[in-house]
């Protein structure tokens, strides 16, 4: 689908920046951390939760040549500014920074002399490349700030360009350094020194007694200042992922890492959101204690990247952040996100028993409860569902113009013969209003005549809004606070009509099926009158002012039948929209093997090899299904047989494709 919607402004960028300073991003969307010399540092530390962590001992780690190679491979692939000119990196690009050129006579040109400087560098470098006189090519260049030129050159050409450090260009002496801070004459490997520097930061900040990794006030760390990590946009945005990779590779197993680190402090870093540090959740998913105090989080949305990420989080500290004043009830969100959260800002918000069970009797499950399938993308379907039912209860005319266009269809049917709630001892009369309910009901079992059927079909926002106005006012249960009253399913729907007409075969949309309940209200007093159950199905696609349009909407209203049929047997929240797909895949795989074709309501989570997270497995299942056309169950089985190696799974599929039964593929 196109036009997926957008998040709140300001939620997509962020980093560790100086307090009260405005965050700036480069053209790639990475946060710019200006140097301490220009902006006074990154928030001077005013204390942290981990006193003494600077003196902490070393954590258990693997210190071998193979470990070094793995770390260097990660750094090379994620941060070109940390590369050097070792022969093993021949052909790879490394970034160098040049200053002093703005004082040259060439700086008066339109491009401030950048073109002339690059031509001069290439010519001089070729002359200094020895008898071979091999040409030297500067692949990329960009200007940062007022006086810094960043160039990208092949690693094998770095030494010859560094030898021109201090040369005169158009009357001005220039200075050439690696972005990592090394100038000509430096000794040792740039990669190795960078890795050792990051390891030193981790070792000094780890306290083995308290199992605390203190990453507070990173801008004041002397090693990071000396390495000029925050002087360049490229190193700034890649710093934390590289730090987490170095941390991850110091442990032989995930269990060893989990036992060694139970607490992390990110206090005093002036983080406006989590985009700069989001990899912490992948590196330490079993974290028990997290300190986010003294930052710049303005609301829970700025923390949404870690929504339900730390499933074993026991204690969260969020004091001295703007959200305390802007969103006083923020604790409710954290209760939904973290099922085992027991302490918030040192205050107990769940009993020990509730935390052990992973939920609280006073806190409802988050939307949506696990269902057989909920395939979403970018929270398009979830946002639509939340918005739709709120609007249907509050402002139906506006809702109709928001999601319905001239080709949108709506109909509703009243099922007067539906079973009642089996748990109810009383049987209240249904009392269907002939004008509001029956006259426009399109119950095809009772309406046989074609003209009658046609008049009960409504197309376009005006017709939809008019028929909605004839239905009684309603109030649906809150999707977040009363999730047990809902059953929501969603799956991808190909071939949805393209409103632009550019795709004759249609575009991808979603088929959403919802079962739930609502209460009808008196039009004047707004008092509750009747409790009903309903079934509603939507086909949505791209279009409309919000980027989402309703193609078809069918509503069935019936007497209240209870929620026993779709209430889960085990209380387990829906973690991510992809999680349901993966768990359904596990059940589908079991069904395919047994021939039953029945998906278990609570399928087991597949066993994954070390290094493969559940999120990564879910994405691999979906991608294999997409590329091969197989069902989810067969895609999962294929990945399991090759140890969850994606490319191997595709190869295995091609090898056995001719022998697969028809049921292995999604039926068109």
WOCOR-V827429 format. One record per helix or strand of 3 or more residues. SS is the DSSP state (2 for helix, 1 for strand). FROM is the first residue (numbers start at 0). TO is the last residue. If there is no record, write none. Layout:
# WOCOR-V827429
((SS | FROM | TO) (SS | FROM | TO))
This chain:
# WOCOR-V827429
((2 | 35 | 38) (2 | 52 | 54) (2 | 64 | 77) (2 | 79 | 81) (2 | 86 | 88) (1 | 92 | 98) (2 | 100 | 102) (2 | 104 | 107) (2 | 113 | 126) (1 | 137 | 143) (1 | 147 | 153) (2 | 154 | 161) (1 | 174 | 177) (2 | 189 | 203) (1 | 211 | 213) (2 | 217 | 219) (2 | 221 | 225) (2 | 228 | 230) (2 | 232 | 247) (2 | 253 | 259) (1 | 262 | 264) (2 | 279 | 282) (1 | 288 | 290) (2 | 299 | 305) (1 | 314 | 316) (2 | 322 | 325) (2 | 329 | 336) (2 | 351 | 356) (2 | 379 | 393) (2 | 395 | 402) (1 | 408 | 414) (2 | 433 | 437) (2 | 449 | 454) (2 | 460 | 469) (1 | 472 | 475) (2 | 482 | 484) (1 | 486 | 495) (1 | 506 | 520) (1 | 527 | 541) (1 | 547 | 558) (2 | 576 | 593) (2 | 613 | 627) (2 | 631 | 640) (2 | 645 | 658) (2 | 661 | 663))
